[in-house]
Amino acid sequence: MTKKILIGLAFSPNLKANLHEGIRTANMFDAELITVHVGKKDATKEKDLQNILKEAPTLQKNLKTIWEEGDPVTVILKTCVAERIDLLIIGALQKENLYKYYVGSIARKLTRKAPCSVFLLIKPSVERVPCKHIVVNGLEDEKTPETIKYAFDAANNLGCKRVTIVEEIRPTELDVKVSDDKTLKEATLNKERIEQREDLRVRSILKDINTNDIIVKTQSIFGKRGYSIGHYAKVKRADLLVMNKPQKTGVLDRIFPHDLEHILSELPTDVLIVK
């Protein structure tokens, strides 16, 4: 359950949109909103913040504001722990350049290290943009059932009527080298068996989730994890992509991209990463 949401704010052109998105998300989850401003507090900034809040949607629960100087990543991570945050909202670059890919942007560092779920916004807006299609990963992982449940909770709160569960399957699972008609048929049958197996697994997860009034589709994709679902979400113009929190965060994952690293380098849409 999401009880506390933290949003890191900077005094930039996106401040108003980010704050509005944070308030809408907090209301969606009926959660307390905490804002952290990394930088020196002064009367002008505080006045600007109050003016933005006057124009923002009404917050259903309390708003707590924290001002602290220091390294943005360190301050935000420390605040997540101190305030026992359930969801961190941060803005992100839709596509990182080569330098930032290897060095790591603030959004990438926070996504790797945050002790809670992370909501990456690529196009925050003052006025709410309707969410029409959510894509969620259905890969075989112990975290997946909770991630799928989280996606449907978000769909119900956002009024979204369409959810696609994508089962990413490694091509090596086919384990057939096609060289003639016989091996082609064998590969086709093997692919169908795998797709049926994955569909049954996902359907068993859905038994415990309320999917009323939502169009649910399952889609098996053979390809590299992370890249495949990101490409699918982009092609289908999904409004939100929901994923499991990455398990590996070492240097090798940045050199040899692993799962979410593909998505983090080129966000296809807003991304919600569930811990």
RODO-2510 file (C-alpha; in nm, 4 decimals, decimal comma):
residues 275
     n   res          X          Y          Z
     1     m     0,0000     0,0000     0,0000
     2     t     0,1302     0,3451    -0,0931
     3     k     0,1031     0,5709     0,2116
     4     k     0,3853     0,8190     0,1555
     5     i     0,4983     0,9736    -0,1729
     6     l     0,8114     1,1830    -0,2200
     7     i     0,8731     1,4112    -0,5141
     8     g     1,2069     1,5771    -0,5733
     9     l     1,1522     1,9315    -0,6988
    10     a     1,3886     2,1801    -0,8601
    11     f     1,3144     2,5414    -0,9478
    12     s     1,3019     2,4918    -1,3225
    13     p     1,0409     2,5433    -1,5976
    14     n     0,8963     2,2012    -1,5061
    15     l     0,8395     2,2837    -1,1381
    16     k     0,4693     2,3601    -1,1730
    17     a     0,3943     2,0545    -1,3876
    18     n     0,5960     1,8229    -1,1610
    19     l     0,4189     1,9466    -0,8494
    20     h     0,0755     1,9090    -1,0104
    21     e     0,1632     1,5526    -1,1137
    22     g     0,2803     1,4779    -0,7605
    23     i    -0,0424     1,6031    -0,6060
    24     r    -0,2571     1,4071    -0,8529
    25     t    -0,0574     1,0903    -0,7818
    26     a    -0,0853     1,1402    -0,4055
    27     n    -0,4616     1,1844    -0,4367
    28     m    -0,4802     0,8768    -0,6593
    29     f    -0,3222     0,6615    -0,3885
    30     d    -0,4812     0,8545    -0,0990
    31     a    -0,1267     0,9140     0,0254
    32     e     0,0658     1,1844     0,2091
    33     l     0,2862     1,3967    -0,0208
    34     i     0,6347     1,5103     0,0763
    35     t     0,8375     1,7466    -0,1425
    36     v     1,2132     1,7789    -0,1123
    37     h     1,3918     2,0813    -0,2562
    38     v     1,7652     2,0346    -0,2928
    39     g     1,9209     2,3772    -0,2617
    40     k     1,9274     2,6897    -0,0489
    41     k     1,5925     2,8065     0,0852
    42     d     1,5065     3,1731     0,0416
    43     a     1,1974     3,3913     0,0591
    44     t     1,1596     3,4193    -0,3191
    45     k     1,1600     3,0435    -0,3768
    46     e     0,9218     2,9846    -0,0879
    47     k     0,6817     3,2474    -0,2244
    48     d     0,6998     3,0978    -0,5744
    49     l     0,6178     2,7548    -0,4304
    50     q     0,3179     2,8872    -0,2377
    51     n     0,1851     3,0590    -0,5514
    52     i     0,2106     2,7343    -0,7490
    53     l     0,0324     2,5451    -0,4711
    54     k    -0,2578     2,7919    -0,4843
    55     e    -0,3178     2,6948    -0,8474
    56     a    -0,2647     2,3224    -0,7952
    57     p    -0,5342     2,0577    -0,7361
    58     t    -0,6502     2,0291    -0,3764
    59     l    -0,4392     1,7776    -0,1880
    60     q    -0,6514     1,5271     0,0034
    61     k    -0,3882     1,4701     0,2708
    62     n    -0,1111     1,6727     0,4307
    63     l     0,1812     1,8238     0,2406
    64     k     0,5250     1,8260     0,4001
    65     t     0,8040     2,0361     0,2511
    66     i     1,1730     1,9685     0,3107
    67     w     1,4576     2,2031     0,2111
    68     e     1,8123     2,0707     0,2200
    69     e     2,1406     2,1550     0,0546
    70     g     2,3762     1,8912    -0,0826
    71     d     2,4097     1,6338    -0,3579
    72     p     2,0608     1,5698    -0,5068
    73     v     2,0947     1,1903    -0,5146
    74     t     2,2268     1,1701    -0,1576
    75     v     1,9630     1,4065    -0,0193
    76     i     1,6703     1,2342    -0,1922
    77     l     1,7831     0,8831    -0,0977
    78     k     1,8388     0,9894     0,2633
    79     t     1,4909     1,1453     0,2705
    80     c     1,3353     0,8262     0,1286
    81     v     1,4770     0,6293     0,4218
    82     a     1,4086     0,8891     0,6923
    83     e     1,0471     0,9451     0,5839
    84     r     0,9785     0,5786     0,5008
    85     i     0,8687     0,6645     0,1485
    86     d     0,6660     0,4120    -0,0547
    87     l     0,6859     0,5873    -0,3931
    88     l     0,9447     0,8309    -0,5317
    89     i     0,8415     1,0570    -0,8215
    90     i     1,1169     1,2053    -1,0370
    91     g     1,1451     1,3718    -1,3747
    92     a     1,3632     1,1978    -1,6341
    93     l     1,5182     1,2603    -1,9733
    94     q     1,3312     1,0718    -2,2446
    95     k     1,6578     0,9884    -2,4183
    96     e     2,0015     1,0139    -2,2623
    97     n     2,3126     1,0961    -2,4606
    98     l     2,6074     0,8585    -2,4624
    99     y     2,7956     1,0405    -2,1862
   100     k     2,5014     1,0402    -1,9478
   101     y     2,4255     0,6764    -2,0295
   102     y     2,7574     0,5608    -1,8868
   103     v     2,8009     0,8241    -1,6154
   104     g     2,4408     0,8045    -1,5039
   105     s     2,1825     1,0846    -1,4766
   106     i     2,0205     1,1700    -1,1441
   107     a     1,7077     0,9812    -1,2488
   108     r     1,9081     0,6706    -1,3383
   109     k     2,1039     0,6764    -1,0110
   110     l     1,7895     0,7198    -0,8045
   111     t     1,6134     0,4398    -0,9920
   112     r     1,8993     0,2027    -0,9183
   113     k     1,9410     0,2954    -0,5526
   114     a     1,5953     0,3966    -0,4264
   115     p     1,4622     0,1718    -0,1476
   116     c     1,1055     0,2180    -0,2756
   117     s     0,9019     0,2129    -0,5955
   118     v     0,9901     0,4833    -0,8509
   119     f     0,7662     0,6782    -1,0893
   120     l     0,9601     0,8315    -1,3815
   121     l     0,7853     1,1199    -1,5576
   122     i     0,9044     1,2143    -1,9032
   123     k     0,6321     1,4676    -1,9860
   124     p     0,4768     1,6111    -1,6684
   125     s     0,1764     1,8328    -1,7321
   126     v    -0,0261     2,0866    -1,5379
   127     e    -0,3531     1,9471    -1,6728
   128     r    -0,4036     1,5739    -1,6383
   129     v    -0,3614     1,3751    -1,9590
   130     p    -0,6059     1,0782    -1,9636
   131     c    -0,4409     0,7376    -1,9287
   132     k    -0,5873     0,5033    -2,1896
   133     h    -0,3419     0,2139    -2,2045
   134     i    -0,1118     0,0582    -1,9448
   135     v     0,1533    -0,1998    -2,0327
   136     v     0,2911    -0,4154    -1,7503
   137     n     0,5604    -0,6808    -1,7498
   138     g     0,4457    -1,0396    -1,7009
   139     l     0,7861    -1,2054    -1,6944
   140     e     0,8416    -1,5046    -1,4667
   141     d     0,9693    -1,3479    -1,1451
   142     e     0,8672    -1,3589    -0,7800
   143     k     0,7923    -0,9836    -0,7917
   144     t     0,5654    -1,0013    -1,0960
   145     p     0,2320    -1,0846    -0,9227
   146     e     0,2627    -0,7755    -0,7018
   147     t     0,3673    -0,5624    -0,9992
   148     i     0,0640    -0,6728    -1,2018
   149     k    -0,1640    -0,6019    -0,9059
   150     y    -0,0076    -0,2566    -0,8720
   151     a    -0,0739    -0,1919    -1,2412
   152     f    -0,4435    -0,2757    -1,2071
   153     d    -0,4729    -0,0600    -0,8946
   154     a    -0,3236     0,2258    -1,0969
   155     a    -0,5614     0,1526    -1,3857
   156     n    -0,8643     0,1682    -1,1560
   157     n    -0,7461     0,4917    -0,9953
   158     l    -0,6648     0,6526    -1,3315
   159     g    -0,9828     0,5355    -1,5012
   160     c    -0,7757     0,3408    -1,7540
   161     k    -0,9771     0,0715    -1,9330
   162     r    -0,7012    -0,1167    -2,1149
   163     v    -0,4122    -0,3178    -1,9686
   164     t    -0,1691    -0,5342    -2,1655
   165     i     0,0484    -0,7869    -1,9825
   166     v     0,3653    -0,8541    -2,1807
   167     e     0,5446    -1,1846    -2,1280
   168     e     0,9041    -1,1385    -2,2405
   169     i     1,0532    -1,4737    -2,3428
   170     r     1,4196    -1,5251    -2,4233
   171     p     1,4650    -1,6588    -2,7823
   172     t     1,6972    -1,9288    -2,6436
   173     e     1,3929    -2,1003    -2,4906
   174     l     1,2886    -2,2136    -2,8384
   175     d     1,6016    -2,4313    -2,8444
   176     v     1,5500    -2,5292    -3,2110
   177     k     1,7771    -2,4339    -3,4999
   178     v     1,5605    -2,3916    -3,8096
   179     s     1,7213    -2,5458    -4,1178
   180     d     1,4317    -2,7093    -4,3064
   181     d     1,0537    -2,7553    -4,3034
   182     k     1,0702    -3,0142    -4,0271
   183     t     1,2683    -2,7979    -3,7856
   184     l     1,0532    -2,4959    -3,8784
   185     k     0,7411    -2,6889    -3,7767
   186     e     0,9120    -2,8037    -3,4573
   187     a     1,0099    -2,4456    -3,3736
   188     t     0,6560    -2,3217    -3,4416
   189     l     0,5013    -2,5879    -3,2145
   190     n     0,7568    -2,5164    -2,9430
   191     k     0,6799    -2,1449    -2,9639
   192     e     0,3058    -2,2134    -2,9313
   193     r     0,3644    -2,4356    -2,6252
   194     i     0,5731    -2,1670    -2,4573
   195     e     0,3128    -1,9002    -2,5302
   196     q     0,0359    -2,1218    -2,3856
   197     r     0,2481    -2,1916    -2,0765
   198     e     0,3145    -1,8216    -2,0202
   199     d    -0,0495    -1,7311    -2,0774
   200     l    -0,1648    -1,9877    -1,8189
   201     r     0,0887    -1,8552    -1,5681
   202     v    -0,0334    -1,4976    -1,6087
   203     r    -0,3979    -1,6040    -1,5984
   204     s    -0,3336    -1,7751    -1,2636
   205     i    -0,2036    -1,4416    -1,1291
   206     l    -0,5124    -1,2581    -1,2571
   207     k    -0,7446    -1,4882    -1,0592
   208     d    -0,6694    -1,2868    -0,7460
   209     i    -0,7035    -0,9436    -0,9093
   210     n    -1,0159    -0,7419    -0,9790
   211     t    -1,0147    -0,6815    -1,3554
   212     n    -1,3786    -0,5728    -1,3884
   213     d    -1,4459    -0,3096    -1,6567
   214     i    -1,0881    -0,3371    -1,7870
   215     i    -0,9936    -0,4863    -2,1229
   216     v    -0,7090    -0,7274    -2,0460
   217     k    -0,4720    -0,8595    -2,3111
   218     t    -0,1720    -1,0891    -2,2762
   219     q     0,1105    -1,0670    -2,5268
   220     s     0,4088    -1,3009    -2,5566
   221     i     0,7229    -1,1477    -2,7051
   222     f     1,0425    -1,3335    -2,7915
   223     g     1,3366    -1,0977    -2,7510
   224     k     1,5813    -0,9241    -2,5191
   225     r     1,4245    -0,8384    -2,1858
   226     g     1,3713    -0,4702    -2,1253
   227     y     1,4275    -0,3718    -2,4863
   228     s     1,1326    -0,5808    -2,6128
   229     i     0,8708    -0,4490    -2,3720
   230     g     1,0004    -0,0928    -2,4070
   231     h     0,9701    -0,1150    -2,7853
   232     y     0,6220    -0,2678    -2,7521
   233     a     0,5060     0,0131    -2,5201
   234     k     0,6418     0,2713    -2,7626
   235     v     0,4843     0,1145    -3,0726
   236     k     0,1479     0,0725    -2,8977
   237     r     0,1707     0,4293    -2,7620
   238     a     0,1094     0,3191    -2,4046
   239     d     0,0555     0,5964    -2,1509
   240     l     0,2250     0,4085    -1,8683
   241     l     0,4718     0,1201    -1,8484
   242     v     0,4829    -0,0735    -1,5193
   243     m     0,7898    -0,2849    -1,4446
   244     n     0,9540    -0,4826    -1,1636
   245     k     1,2342    -0,3038    -0,9798
   246     p     1,5735    -0,4069    -1,1243
   247     q     1,7711    -0,6588    -0,9233
   248     k     2,1171    -0,5980    -1,0697
   249     t     2,2761    -0,2557    -1,0472
   250     g     2,6492    -0,3119    -1,0933
   251     v     2,8941    -0,1584    -1,3388
   252     l     2,8624    -0,4549    -1,5777
   253     d     2,4921    -0,3837    -1,6214
   254     r     2,5787    -0,0392    -1,7567
   255     i     2,8382    -0,1760    -1,9969
   256     f     2,6268    -0,4766    -2,0978
   257     p     2,2663    -0,3493    -2,0583
   258     h     2,0415    -0,5750    -1,8509
   259     d     1,6601    -0,5669    -1,8477
   260     l     1,5593    -0,2174    -1,7300
   261     e     1,8807    -0,0525    -1,8474
   262     h     1,7396    -0,0501    -2,2027
   263     i     1,4264     0,1291    -2,0826
   264     l     1,6135     0,3764    -1,8616
   265     s     1,8334     0,4896    -2,1513
   266     e     1,5352     0,5655    -2,3764
   267     l     1,2081     0,5900    -2,1865
   268     p     0,9171     0,4953    -2,4155
   269     t     0,6605     0,6664    -2,1894
   270     d     0,6084     0,7361    -1,8191
   271     v     0,7482     0,4385    -1,6269
   272     l     0,6411     0,3054    -1,2874
   273     i     0,8989     0,0703    -1,1332
   274     v     0,7516    -0,1383    -0,8518
   275     k     0,9796    -0,2496    -0,5735
***
